[in-house]
Amino acid sequence: MKNTAIVSFAIALALMPVFAGASAGMNFILDTSEAKLCSCGTVQVTGTLESDVSGVYRIQSDSKWVTVAPDTVSLAAGESVPVYVYITPDCVSPPKDYNIQVSAKSDAGLSASQQITTTILPCHNVALDVSPLTGSACLGESAHFDVNVTNNGKTSEDFAISTTAGTLQTEKITLERGQTKTIGLDIPANDTKTDVTVSAQSASTYASDSKTITLNGMGCYSAGLTLEPEAKSACLNDAANYSVTLKNTGVREDSYQIDSSRGTLSSKYLTLAPGEAKQITLSAASDKEGNYSFDITAISGHAKAEARGTFTAVQCRGVKASIAPTEETVCKGFPVNYSVQIKNSGTLDDIYSLASDTGRLEKENISVRKGESSEVSLAIPEDALQENNTINIKAVSLGDAGISATAKSLLYVQNCYNVSSSAAAPEEKICAGKTAVFGIDIQNTGKLADDYTIDTNLGGLSEKYVTLAPQEKALISAIIPTELNDSGKKQVTLTISSKNSNAMQNLSLDIEPAKDCYGFSVLAKKDTLFTNDSTGQLFEATVLNSGRESANFTDELQGPDWAYISPRKFTLGSGQNATIYLYAAPSFGTKDDAYLMEINVNNTAGFSQKEFVQLVLGNATPLDMSKFKAAAATGRAAKTSAKKPLYIILLGIVVIGLIIFGPRLFSKKEEIPEKREVEIRPEIPQEIIGADKIAIVATEKESETEEAKESEGIKEQESPEKEKAEETKEAAPEEAAEPKVEEKPPKKQAKKKAGKKELQDILDNV
């Protein structure tokens, strides 16, 4: 038993697939399990896919670097195909080993996979060299360093150079394989020690390097300042002169700016060589008695020196300045006027020069007696003002330039113009062909009256120009007409603008298609009726307004001359219907046949519908109405035989001849009263006379009386009022209900030729 188990195990091992990529029924073999390349490069691995089972196989990988060709194959049993695996690592992938799985799967569930160990070689390298790495410079100055960048990789690359401080000569370079370039770097010495890191990074790969530079700052600049004498006295507004000596005690030439907290310096700017000293004069004065201390400073870009002195002043001259108002808020776009007051606060009469940093003063010089004041005006134009302004006034004594006074006023400018708009219904929904009217409220929300211009990108406006007082409103209308072929949404934008403000109002117009608003249908109650010679029939067709808008309708009939239609015009509201009556009365002697009649109905929106009916005379065979119905449904005219139109024309000629010459050809010769013509009227078939509608045919006597009147030349003239009434009747909308007619029993009539006017009257009455 033990030996049997060992043999079975050996057989199982022998039957296992030779390759790691094998599965029962299929083998997936690659020619190598290792690949070595640079990042951004591509390597091809060739393999073979074979199977004992027919099916569709898909080859794919778990790595985005891999592309397989082909990735889908169909194999018959025992067939094999070559497979090509392309591996392209990302450019930024660092050098190391990567395991990539490639697998093959069939639609029958068979699968096999192979692993490729991909080694990315160190093909990209950049090196920085800065010599020396430590430098020194005077505080406030810069030191220059040369940075050498070398491409130690195997391909040409673009590198970005950056630094944590200082200024690089360039920040981007391109280096060929093994090439070195030098970039200048200037680092300011702002502290006694500064560490700066400069870096190089490949634009496409992982290659990078960095170096740290140390810069030591040294003190190369110093100065000394002395004042002689340190204390002095003078009359008010008279100058006390001091000698100020500035010496450069540093090792570098330097330029200085000298300032004093009191008095006037003979020079404010000096440039001194190392160890050099120069003297300037300080003239100090005061308009108030007392002891004053003052500070003198000499400042360069690198060093600072200070000195302090005292000054005792006896009052002699003085000036004070004021401006009214000292604070004010005004509207934008208007000039502003100020009153400037200059007071001589000294003990001597004096003349003062005046200056303002904004606007224009009434006078540039003003003479003021001691203890007195004088006023001048300051005008500031509207275009010289910002939102927030400080108006500065200065008065300087011409007797002593050190005697001066200033005044200032805070001026705030606000926009007193503003406008807003609103629409009660910013969205409208209308039918194509209608006109939309939007109501828009425009309000002046500012503090001043303004003139506004209103424009729109669509349609028109009830008003284009309005003038509104503060907080006043105006209601205008935007009128947007539409065409019947319009549909969908349209955006309407109104702009309300003046020289000082503007606003915008957005409106939305949703236009329903004309077919949804004005659609309708026409359907005959019966499309086929039968009759005999000279016997009329009445067809009824219902017109239903399926649109959501009222519309005016007209109809017309294409058919034999002995067919009439009514009403010809009517109006229907949404969902309403009306009945069209078509009366067909063949003339005496009309040939037996099936006569096709086409009812065309149109509405004011330009939509039309057709309906077909036929009157079958005698023993004629009815037409197949289905093809005419189909043609009407698709909007195409039904095609008939080529001989039919000619036949109808010839038949019409025969009918006209029978109407004119029939009495002479077919009636017995009998004496007919002179000037009297006997017309043959068609009979109204009993089957079309319902309980709620009776067709009335005039009696022979009435006909004879009418004919006698015609023979005597007496013809009734319709009055203008009657014609107007008839026109009003035609234009008036007809209701969907059946027309009400007089209920009378039918009268038996002799066969007579039907006059066109009589037939139309019969149809109108029905």
Protein Blocks (a to p, Z undefined) as FASTA:
>chain_A
ZZmmmmmmmmmmmmpcfbfkbcehiacddfbfbdcddehiacddddddddfbdcdddddd
fbfkbccddfbdcddehiacdddddddddfklccdddddddddddfkopacddddddddd
dfbccddddddfbdcddehiacddddddddfbfbdcddddddfedjdfbfcdcddehiac
ddddddddfbfbdcdddddddfkbmbdcddddddddddfbdcddddddfbdcddehiacd
dddddddfbfbdcddddddfedjdfbfbdcddehiacddddddddfbecddddddddddf
kbccddddddddddfbdcddddddfbdcddehiacddddddddfbfbdcddddddfehjd
fbfbdcddehiacdddddddfklpcfbdcdddddddfkbmkbccddddddddddfbdcdd
ddfblcccddehiacddddddddfbfbdcddddddfehcdfbfbdcddehiacddddddd
ddfkbgcjdddddddddfkbccddddddddddfklmmgccdddfblcdcddehiacdddd
ddddfbfbdcdddddddddfkbccddfbdcddehiacdddddddddehiacddddddddd
ddfkopacdddddddehjbccddfklmmmmmmnopacdddfklmmmmmmmmmmmmmmmmm
mmmmmmccddddehiacdddddddfklmcfkbccddddfklmmmmmmmmmnopacdddfk
lmmmmmmmmmpccdfbdcddddddddddddddddfklmmmmmmmZZ
